[in-house]
Amino acid sequence: MIQVIHRALNILELLAQEPQKEFFLAEIAESLNLNKATCANIIKTLTERGYIEHEEQRKGYKLGHMVYKLTNSTYNNLCDFSLAKEPVNRLRDAINENVILSIISNGKRVLLHEAETGHELSVKTTYEEAAYKASTGRVILAHYPPRQLDGFIAKYGLPTANEWPEIKTREELIRELENIRRNPCYIYINSKHVASVTVPLLVQGKIVAALGVYLPNIRFSESEREKIIKELAKTAQDIQNRIGQA
């Protein structure tokens, strides 16, 4: 019997009993009769691997995206994102460009679903990316309530030059996120000539995910831009309705 594996599984099973609850370290250690330092080390590893989530310093721990990925289950505890797959795929077919559905977990932009096209020239997206670097990550952060955003910045710091070259200070970050929030969609073209168009997904007024389209800038003509924005907005509304009514 490998004791540390049993302890890790016991922690995950405890969190799974009440997936909407945030458990604090002392509570987990006491419930499982674990030494607090041992418990903290196991939780740290599980958090780094995405099996546990801990977004803000003053908040507790809950199941992370990797648990839901392994079980092909839902994430965010409030939303059944499997309901979004069909609309995302239809959006890809309508605009013939790659589409992604993303969340933020442990400071990373994480893909929930990616619908790819057969273009020879297309944009490949990694499963995880720094939230500041990804357009969908920026849109989600832009819709965080002030306290949640402050907690994110306190934990993960400001974007690096590689993650967001245009941002150098906290004031610039807050100002740019406010600009993103004020607009119905966020359009960004990076130094590698990749264009992205992103919209937030809101349920009951709260940000739950972001929907984005990525394509080479060479195909991002004015007419294509208008079509993508129109179809994105329609698809986002469809997903919000499906999730909100589930």
Sequence and secondary structure as in RCSB ss.txt:
>XXXX:A:sequence
MIQVIHRALNILELLAQEPQKEFFLAEIAESLNLNKATCANIIKTLTERGYIEHEEQRKGYKLGHMVYKLTNSTY
NNLCDFSLAKEPVNRLRDAINENVILSIISNGKRVLLHEAETGHELSVKTTYEEAAYKASTGRVILAHYPPRQLD
GFIAKYGLPTANEWPEIKTREELIRELENIRRNPCYIYINSKHVASVTVPLLVQGKIVAALGVYLPNIRFSESER
EKIIKELAKTAQDIQNRIGQA
>XXXX:A:secstr
  HHHHHHHHHHHHHHHSTTS B HHHHHHHTT  HHHHHHHHHHHHHTTSEE  STTS BEE HHHHHHHT  S
TTT  GGGGHHHHHHHHHHHTSEEEEEEEETTEEEEEEEE    SS     SEEETTTSHHHHHHHHTS HHHHH
HHHHHH S  TTT TT  SHHHHHHHHHHHHHSSSEEEE TT EEEEEEEEEETTEEEEEEEEEEEGGG  HHHH
HHHHHHHHHHHHHHHHHHHH 
